[in-house]
Amino acid sequence: MADAQQSPQQHDDDVIGKAYDSRLMRRLLVYLRPYRLQVGISLVAILFTAFADVLGPYLTKVAVDLYMTRSAATNHSVWTRHLSRNPMTGITEIAGIYFGSLIFIYVLAFVQTYLMQWTGQKVMYDLRSQIFRHIQRMHVAFFDRNPTGRLVTRVTYDVDALNEMFTSGVVSIFEDVLVLAGIVFVMLRMNWWLALLAFSVIPLIMIATQIFRKFVRESYRRIRTAIARINSYLQEHVSGMSVVQLFNREERAFQDFEKINRQHMKAFKDAIMAYALYYPVVEILSSIAVAIIIWRGGGGILRGAVTLGVLVAFIQYSQRFFRPIQDLSDKYNILQAAMAASERIFKLLDTPPEIVSPANPAVGDGSGRIEFRHVWFTYQRLDDAMRERLRTSSTPEKESVEWVLRDVSFTIETGETAAVVGHTGAGKTTLSSLMMRFYDVQRGAILVEGVDVRDWDVQELRRRFAVVLQDPVLFTGTVTSNIRLGTERITEDEIESAADQVNVGDYIRSLPGGFQEPVREGGSTLSTGQKQLINFARALAHNPRILILDEATSSVDTETELRVRSALTRLVTGRTSVVVAHRLSTIQTANRILVMHKGQLREIGTHQELLAQRGLYWKLYRLQYKDQEIPDTAIRSSDPLAVPGD
């Protein structure tokens, strides 16, 4: 379990990128293009908000100098000349302008917040849709190399990080920068030497900010790592809770979880400590700046070099000046997390699918015929040079490659039932995966209906097949939706007919909702046999040209297997069928049996022919029924599920 906690997925998800990457930002801005009107309005709102925010202290200066102290009245801007000369009336006018600016700020803040949150949700929707669509197009080997948790993280956590950047990160940074620029400009215009005194504490704030970023960055890295471990541990133990309870491992599992949970708590406490130290430091430094302004500004008032209104405005500006600096330090972490998330997302989106349809796909003759021509295959990742060498090599067996299939050739004619048998790891399931082009072969060719599978349109090729796996797969929905599985052309009558033909119709009708009975995740409310029969009904309802049964009866009980017998007969009738089986009793009447051993096709023939050869198939048969006598009637039986001794 400790190994699981240090999975590659966590290290991959723990990548911390730059705080700003122009290349990534340009790609992210593409997602804002459809909503540029809303973004434009938000930017205008931010611009006016920043202006109104800077205006407040200046109005205070005007009120103090023009009406309260009557000092330096001639130095005011042109617009102040339109104010009333009466002190009370003038103060009332300025107070009205100030109040109006506050209302204006609130309205603009509402518009900006609503539009950016709305835009952020739209961008999240578009990005998640694009990622999911891309994942659907990826080849099966991609999922062999990438854990499910990593892909789920791309669609959830990483997209959320980008949403936070769009809605509160970039917008707030833009607003803070505008406010800072406005305050600096106004303070320098009002009194440059007093402004420089106010800015004298900035180097100390920059040092404190740099230290803060370092500690917070490390804390957030540990937090993300701990969250990844918690999620991984929970997923593993919740799904395997029955085993945990069976072996009385609850206390040990709790102790292991407590260690991971404590790591998360400590990381979060360190982040809290960093914030608890940083914000008071900035407050102290800003207070020092205010004290310097009062000290030097007060002396300036006594000397007549500074007006009281300027001093009051400087105090207000100083308080507002350091607030955006604090916000920028916080937004730095949001921006950095978003850059790292975008890098991982774009790495996924930039990974091209290896199995794609050709530009001008060919179409088969509809026969359902399958042919393997000298097929060599490995699951290893090979570079282009190695692929080319394997394609042209006269002795591929001498290459340093772990071959799963070695020079396999056979033909399954239209309407035939071919069985594939062999020890575990012999390459049986690989044959069916290659037929549907889940993987591409390194040498040789596979023809379906007379056309190389690489020349087919991928979706059209897979429409020719229906597959029933050893582990039945059901999705959240209803029984009907699981049988139809998105193929809307299948009618309700055809669904019920298929269910009746595989002997599961009566059971489905006995459910409270019948064919509309809800199916929970993974079909948890159904037995393995019931789920398998629904999978048989799905295969029959789609009426494929080619049927693949991959250990389809190995996980069902004896009673369910009896139900499957007649279903199998109906399923294979009139279509090309490939039956991968461990139970040799299920394939005795196959037109031909392919015996695989260590990736090679060692024997081929009918049940009786292979027994007569007394080769590998005969040994498998003897090994499977070593505790039973093998009467001739069993060998000659026409029952597709006949078992010796029945």
N, C-alpha and C positions, 0 to 999 in steps of 0.2 A: 504493500500500500504506500510505503514511502516512495517507491519508484513512481507510482502513479501520480504522486503529488508533484514530482519534478518532471512532468511530461513535457515534451517539446512544444506542445500547444501553449503552455504557460509562458515559455521563453519567447515564443513567437508573438504572443499577445502583449508581452512586456516591453516591446520596442518603444523607446522614447525618441521622438524626432526633434527637429529644430522647432523653435517657437514660431518661426515664420519661414515658409518655403514658397518662393514666388511661383515655382513650377506647379506645385500642388494647389496653390491658391487660384491660379488661372484655370485649372481644371474644375475646381469647386465653383467658381463663378459662373461656369457654363450652366450649372443647375439653377442659377438665379435668372437666367435669360428669359424664360417664359413669364417671369413675374417681375420684369424690370419696372413696370409702372408702379407696383406696390413698393418696390425697393426705392424707386426715385422719390415717391412721396415721403417715405420714411426718412430718407437722407435730407430732404428739404425741411422736414419737421425737426430733425436733429440740429440742423443749421440754425433755425430760428430759436430752438430751445437753448442752444449754447449762447446765442446773442442775448436772449432774455435773462439768462442766468448771470451773464456778465454785467447787464444793465443795472441790476438791483443796487449794489454798493455805490455805483456812480450817482444814482438818484439820491442816495443818502448824502453824498458829498455836496450835491447841488442844494439840497434842502438846508444843510448846515451852513454852508458858506453864503448862500444867497439870501436866506430868510432868518436864520438863527443868529449868525454872527455878523452878517452884512460885510464879510471880508472877501476881497478879490473878486467882487461881482463882475468886474469888467473882463475877467479872464474866462468867463464861461462861454460855451459854444453858442452859435447863432440861434439854435432852437430854444435856448433858455430865455432869450429876449422876448419870446412870445408868452412867457408865463406872467402871471399877475404880479404887479409890484407890491400888492398888499401881502404882508407876511403870512397871515392866516389863510388867505385865499390861495397863495402860492403853495404853501405846505399842503393844503387840501388837494390842490391839483397834482402835486408830485405823488402824494399818497394814493390818489386815484390811478395815476399812471403805474405806480408800483403794484397796486392791487390788480390792475388789468393785466400787467405782465405775468403775475402769478397764475391768474385764470388762464392766460394764453399758454403758459408752460404746462399746466395740467391737461388742457385740451390736446396740445401737441404730443405730450407724453402718452396719452390714451391712444391717439392715432398711430404714433410710432410703435408702441408696444403691441397693439392689436395687429397691425399690418405685418410686423416682423414675426410675431408668433404664428400668424396665418401662413406666411411665406415659409417659415421653418417647417411647419407640418406638411406643406405641399412638397417641399424639397425632400423631406424624409420619406414621404409616400413614393415619390419618383425614384429616389435612390434605392429604397428597399425593393421596389418592383424590378428595377434594373438588375440588382444583385441576384434576386431570386430567379429571374428569367435567365441570367447568365449561368447560374448554378444548374438549372434544368438542362442547359445545352452541353454541360461538361461531360466528358467521357467517364466511363465507370472507373478507369484506373486513377483518375483524379481523386475520387472518393476513397480509394484504397490508401492513398498517401495523405489525405487530409482528414483529421478527426471531425466528427459531426459537431462537437462543441466549438471548434474553431470557426466553422462556417456559420453556426448560429450566432456566435459573437460578432461576426462581421455584420449580420443583418440587424442585430439588436443594439448591443453596447456601443459599437463603433459609430453607427448611424446616429444614436442618441448624442454622442460626443460632438458630432458635426452640427446637430440641431442646436445644441447649447451654444456653439460658436456663432451660428447664424443669428440666433435670437437674442443672445445677451453678451456674447463675446465681442465680435467685430463691431457691432453697433455701439456698445458701451465704450469701446476703445476709441472709436471715431468721435463720439461725443466728448469723452474726456480730453482728447487731444485738442479739439476745438475750444473747449472751455479753458484749458491751460494756455493755449495760444492767445485767446482773447484777454485773459487776466494779465498775462505777461505784457502784452501790448499796451493795455490801459495803464498798468502800474508804471511802466517805463515812460509813457506820455505824461502822466501826472507828476511824477517826481523820480527821476532816474536813479539818483544816489540812494534814496530811501528804498527803492525797489531792489537795488543790488544788495543792500543790507538784509532785506527780507529773504533774498535768494541765497544768502551766505550759508544757510544750513543744508542746502540741497546736496552738497558732496557727502555729508554725513548720512542723509537719507538714502542716497544711492548705495553707499556701503552697506547700510542696514538692509536695503532691498535685495542686494546681491546675496547676502548671507541667508536672508529669508527664502529666496527662490531656491537656493541650493538645498536647504533642509526640507522645504515643502516638496520639491521635486523628488527627493529620495523617499520621503514619506508616502507620496502618492504612488510611486513605483511599487513600494512594498504593499500598499493597500490594494492595488490592482492585482498583484501577484497573489495576495491572500484571498481575494475574491474569486480568482480563477481556481484556486485550490479548494475553496469551500464549495463552489459550484460543481467541480469535478467529483469531490468526495460525496456530496449529497446525491448526485445523479447515480453514482456507482452503488451507494448503500441503500438508497430508496428502491431502486430497481431490483436489488438483490436482498431485500429485507427478509424474505422467507429463509434464505440461506443463513443470514446473520442470526435469526432467531433459532433456527434448527441447531446450529452449533454453539448456542449460548454465548455469542460474541458481542452482545449488546454493550457490556461494560467496557470492553477493549475498544470497540468502535467509538463509543462516547469519549474515551480518553484521547484517542487519535483526533477526533473532531475538535475536542477542546483545545488541543495544541494549535491546530490551524486557526481556530476562532480567536485564540489568544494572540496569535501573530497579527491578525487583522486589527484587534483592539489596540495593541501596542503601536502599530503603525498609525492608526487614527489618532491616538493620544499624542504621538509625536507631532503630527500635523496640527493638532489643536494647540499644543505648546508653542509651536512656531508662530501661529497666528496670535496667541495670547501675548507673546513677547514683542512681535513686530508692530502691532497696532499701537500699543502704549508708547513704544519708542518713537513712532512717527508723531503721535500726539504731543509727546514731550518736546521733540524738536520743533514742531509747529508752534508750540507755546513759547519756546525760546525765541523763535522768529517774531512772534507778536510782542514779546517783551523788548526785543531789540528795537522794533518799530516804535513802541511807546516811549522808550528811553531816548532814542535819537530824534524821533518825530516830535516828542514833547519839547526837547531842546530847540528844535527848529521853530516850533510855534513861539517860544519865548524870544527867539532871535528875529522872528517875523519872516523866516525863510519858508515856512510850511503853514498852511491853513489848517484849522481844526477839522474841516470837512475832509481834507486829504488824509489826515491821520485816521479818522473814523473809517473812511473807505478802505485804507490800507489794511486796517485790522480785519475788516470783513473779507477783503480779497485774500488775505493770508490764510484765513480759516477755510475759504473755498479752494484755495490753491492746492493744499496738501491732501484734500479728500480725493481728487482724481488720481493723485499719485498712488494712494492706497488701492484704489480700484484697479489701476493699471497693473499693479503687482499681482492682484488676484486674477485678473483676466489673462495674465501671462500664462498661468497654469492651464486655463481653459483652452487658450490658443495652442499651447504645446500638445495637450491631449488630442485636440482636433487634428493637428498636423500628423501626429502618429497614427490616429485612426484612419485618416484619409489615405496615408501611405499604404496601410494594410488593405483598405478597400480597393484602391486602384491596382494594387498588386494582384488581387483576386480578379478584378475586371480585366486586367491586361493579360491574364493567363488564357491563351487561346485553347478552345476545344480541339483535341487531336482527332476526334472522329467527326468528320463533317461530310455533308453530301457533295458530290461533284457538281460542277457547273451545269453539265448536261447529263443528268442521270438516265440510266437505261431502265427498261421495264421488262420484267420476267414474262414467261409465257403462261403463267397461271397454273402450271402443272403441280407445283409443290415438290419437285424433285430436288434433292440435295446431293452435292458432290464435293468431296475433299480431294484435292490434288497435291500430294507431297507437302503436306502442311507441317511447318516447324513453328513452334511458338514458345515464348518465355514471357514471364511477368516482369522481368528486369527492365529498368529504364535504360535505354540505349541511346547513345548520341547518333547523329546523322552518319558519321563515318562508319561506326560499327554496323548500323542498319544496312548501309550500302555493301559493306564487306560480306555480311551474312547473306545478302540477296544474291551475290555473284559467286560466293565461295563454293568450291566443289566438295569440300569436306567440312560442313558446318558443325559436325559432331566434335571436331577438334578445337573449336573456339571455346574460350573461357566463358561460357554462357550456361546457366542452369535451365536446360530445356524442360518444358512441361510436356510438350508434344514433339515427337521425333518422326518426321517423314510419314505422316499418317495419310493414307489414301483409302477411300471407300465411296460407294454410291448408295443412296437410298432412293429407290424409284417411287414414282407417283403412287400414292395410296398404300405404300408399304408401312409396316410397323417394325422399326429397328430398335433393338434393346442394346444398351451399353452397360457392361458390367466390368468389375475389376476391384482391386483393393483400394482402400482410401489413399488418395493422392496419385491415382493412376492417370488422371486427366479427364475423367468422365464429364464433370460439370463444365470444364473448360471447352469441350466440344460444342455444347449448346450455347455458351456465351459467344463463341466465335461465329456461330451461324447467324446470330442476331447482331453481329458486329459491335458488341460491347468493347471488344479489343480488336486490333488489327494484327494479322499474322506477320512474322518476319520473313518467312519464305513460303512459297507455294500459293495456292489460291483456294477459295471456298466459293462454290457456285450454288446459288439458290434460283431455281427455275431457269437454269441456263445462263445466268448473269452473275459475274463476280460481285460479291457483296460490297466491294469498294466502289462499284459503279452504280449501285442502287441509291435512290433517295433514302436517307436513313429512316425517316418516319414511314415511308411506304414499305420498306423492307420489313420493319417490325410489325406493321399491320398484318403481315402474312402469318405471324406467330401468335400463339397463346401459350402461356407457361403456367404450370402448377408446380410450386416449389415445395420442398420438404417442410419448411416453416411457413405456414399460410400467412399472408399479409392482408390485413383489413385496415381501412381508414375510418376516421371519425365521420359519421354520417348516418345513413340508414342501410338496411339490408339491400334495398333496391339500388341505391347509389353505389354500393360496393360491387354489385353484380354488373351494373351498367358501366361504372368507372369512367364517366365522362363521355361515353359514346352515345349521343342522344338519339341516334337512329334506331337503337334497340328499344322496342316497345315494351309496355308492361306485360302484354300477353307472352311475348318471347321470353321475358325474364321468368315469369311463372312457369312456362313450359320447360325452360332449361333447369329450373329448380326441381320440377317434378321428375325429369329424366335422370337426375343424379340422386334421387331419393331423399331430397332435403325439403321439398315443397310442403309436406305435411307438418314438419317441425316448424318451419317459418310461419305457417298460418296459425299455429298454436300459440305463438308469441302474442302479447297484448296488442302490439301495433302491427302484427302481420309483417308484410313486406316493407312497411314503413317503420318498423321497430328501430329505435335509435341504436347505433353501434358506437360504443365508447372507443377511446384510443386503444389501438391494437386489438380490438375485439375482446376486451378483458372479461366481458360478461358471457362469452361463449366458450364452449369446450374446444379443445384442439381439433377433434373430429368434426364438430359443427363448422368451425372456421374452414377446415379443409374442403368440406362438401360445398360450402358457399364459393370457394375458389374454383371447384369443378364446375359449378353452375356458371360462374363468370366466364370460364374458358369456353364452355358450350354455347353461351349466349352470343359471344363474339364471332362464332362460326369461322375459325381460322382455317387457312389452307394447310398449315403445319402446326402440330401440337407437340409440345415438349413437356414431359412429366419427369421432374427431377426429384427422385426419391419421394414421390407424392404420397405414398402409402406407408412410409416407414415410421411416421409418428402417430398413427391412428391405432385405436384398439381393435380387437378382433371383430367385435360387433359392427363397428364402423367400416372395417375392411370388407365385411360381407356386403354392406350397402354400396361400397365403391366398386365391387366386381362388375355389376351390370352397368354402372356409370362408365367404367372404363371401356366396356364394349361399345357403348353408344358414342363415346368421345372419339375413339380411334376409327370408327367406321367412316369410310369415304374420304379420309384425309391422311396425309403423310404424318407419321407419328414417330417421335424419338422418346424412348422410355429409359431413363437412367435409374438403375435399381441395384440395391444390395440383396433384396429378397429374390432369389432366382426363381421362386415359385410364381412370381408375378409376370414373368416374361417368357414362359415356355412356348407359347404359341406365336411368338414374334416371327415375322418373315425371315429376319436374320438377326443374329446376336453378334455384337462387336465386343471382343474381349480385350480390354486395355490392361497393360502392365508396364509400369515405369515410363509412361508417356508414349509407348509404342502400341500399335494395333497388332496383337500377337495371333489372334484367331478370329475367324468370321465364318458363320454358318448358322444352321437351325439348331434348335435344342438337341434333337436326336443326333444330328451330324457331329456336333461338338462333343457330346457324351461318347459317341463311337470313337472319336479320335483319342480319347483318354489323355488329353493335354491339360492345359491350364484351366479351362472351363470345367473339365471333369474333376480336377482337384478342388476347385472352388465349391462345386456341387457336393462332393464327398465331405468337405470340411463343414459345410453348412448343415448337413444332415448326418453327421458322423454317429449320432446317438440313435438313429432310426434306420430301419431297413429301407432300401430303395427298390420297391417293386417295379416290375416292368410297366404296370398300369399307370404309375405316376409319370414315367417317361413318355408314355404314349398318350397321356391325358390331353383332352382338348380344352379343358377348363383353364382360362388364363390365370386363375389364381389357385390352381390345384397345388396342394401341399402333400408330399409323401406321407402316407399313413392316414390321409383323410378317408 
